[in-house]
Amino acid sequence: MKIKYLITLFIVLMACSEIQAQFGNRGNRYNRGATGRPSRLPQADTPPEPPKPKTAEELVDEEMPNLIKVLNLDAFETAIMSSVLKKYVQERIEARILELPPEKMKEVYKKIAEKQDAELKASLPAEKFENFLKMREEGVANTLRNKKKEEKKKKKKKKKKPEE
């Protein structure tokens, strides 16, 4: 009887140790090894990766829907505007990388803006180019808000006319 008892106890102990080894103690919040003791290896604190700077294409592609809406660009004008903006945004990014002194940076940005405006003026209709300059001064968000207000006013006027 003692032998059966010892064999059963031995089998139970072996099964428990296999279960412990296979599944471990997964519920704990600490870094513990298979023995249940804290690990002696230090944990490396890796800082989160800083976001990668956006490329010129990504920046322009984000703004193009707003520009199309504000300036009422057709497909051809959209393609021209997109390619010109990508070209000059890339130049601005390259200038920023050079880390020039502030006075020199203003001068470089001014030259880039002049070249961009000259190319857009030659490529776009005069009215749309003027709207682009106006939009750039006011900012895209303000221009969109103003355009929505104008559309609401037009809708109100259209509703009032049939009543008269």
C-alpha positions, 0 to 999 in steps of 0.5 A: 500500500505504501508503494501505491501511495508513493507512486501516486504522490510522485505522479501528482508532483510530476504533473504539477511541476509540468503544469507550473513549467508550462503555464507559469504564473501569468497573472502577476504584474512583475517581471518574474522568472519561472521560479516566481522570483523577480528577475535580476536582469534590468529592464531597458526603458526604451523611449517611444519613437519620436514621430517621423517628420512628414514628407513634402508629399504628405504635407501637400496631400493633407492640405489639397482637399481644403485647397480644392474646396476653397479655390474650386480647382478642376483636375488639371489645376489640382495637378498643377497646384499639387506639383508646384506646392510639393516642389517648394515645400520640399525646398522649405524642408531642405532649408530648415535642415540647413539650420541657417540663422533666422535672418538668412532663413527669412531671406531663403523662405522669401525667395522660395515664396516668390518663386512659388508665386511666380510659377503658380501665377503663370499656371493658374487663372488670375482669379484663382491665383488671387484667391490663393494669395488671399487664402494664404494670408487669412489661413485655410481654416478662416477661408473655409469658415468664410466660404461656409458663411457665404454659402449659408447666406446664399441659401437664405437668399434663395429661400426668401426669393420664392416667397416674395 
